[in-house]
Amino acid sequence: MKIVSYENVYRDQVIALVLSIENDEAKVGLTLADQPDLEDIDTHYGATGGGFWVAIDGENRVIGTLGLQVREKACGVMKKFFVAKSFRGKEYGVSVGLFARLMDCAAENGLESLVLDTPGVATRSHAFYRKMGFVEITRDELPIDYVFPDRDSLLFLKTL
């Protein structure tokens, strides 16, 4: 497994992985049309000063994704953190590898905090975020003016 910066060659695999996890596993009911960032990753992530990374296996298949958008007040929004079910867990290191790359980018950009939203049903994800130093917050506690979609989601904040 290795972590690489997103290239358009991975586009279809990224979309398939994200939609599968969101809809087949988490049952959040999102379409590609609901997520324009997936159709233009360079504009929504790289152009903000952030990045988008994919974890690929030995056969060049996308097994994980993670994006960072840089916002005002030195705050980043962490998005599209997904790992294929068969590659989850410490023994694979996919989540930790992706997160380490995001943290490197956050440091390079001088970010002071990271925020994210995640479905309420994603309890395994919540445990990972807490382990990585995130705390759950309310919408009123967001350090930036950012609108997360209205759905059954939790917000998390990490001060860097």
HELIX and SHEET records of a PDB file:
HELIX    1   1 ASN A    8  TYR A   10  5                                   3    
HELIX    2   2 ARG A   11  LEU A   19  1                                   9    
HELIX    3   3 SER A   20  GLU A   25  3                                   6    
HELIX    4   4 PRO A   36  GLU A   39  5                                   4    
HELIX    5   5 ILE A   41  HIS A   44  1                                   4    
HELIX    6   6 GLY A   46  THR A   48  5                                   3    
HELIX    7   7 LYS A   85  PHE A   87  5                                   3    
HELIX    8   8 VAL A   94  GLU A  108  1                                  15    
HELIX    9   9 THR A  123  LYS A  131  1                                   9    
HELIX   10  10 ARG A  139  GLU A  141  5                                   3    
SHEET    1   A 7 LYS A   2  SER A   5  0                                        
SHEET    2   A 7 GLY A  51  ILE A  56 -1                                        
SHEET    3   A 7 VAL A  62  ARG A  71 -1                                        
SHEET    4   A 7 CYS A  75  VAL A  83 -1                                        
SHEET    5   A 7 SER A 113  PRO A 119  1                                        
SHEET    6   A 7 SER A 153  THR A 159 -1                                        
SHEET    7   A 7 VAL A 135  ILE A 137 -1                                        
END                                                                             
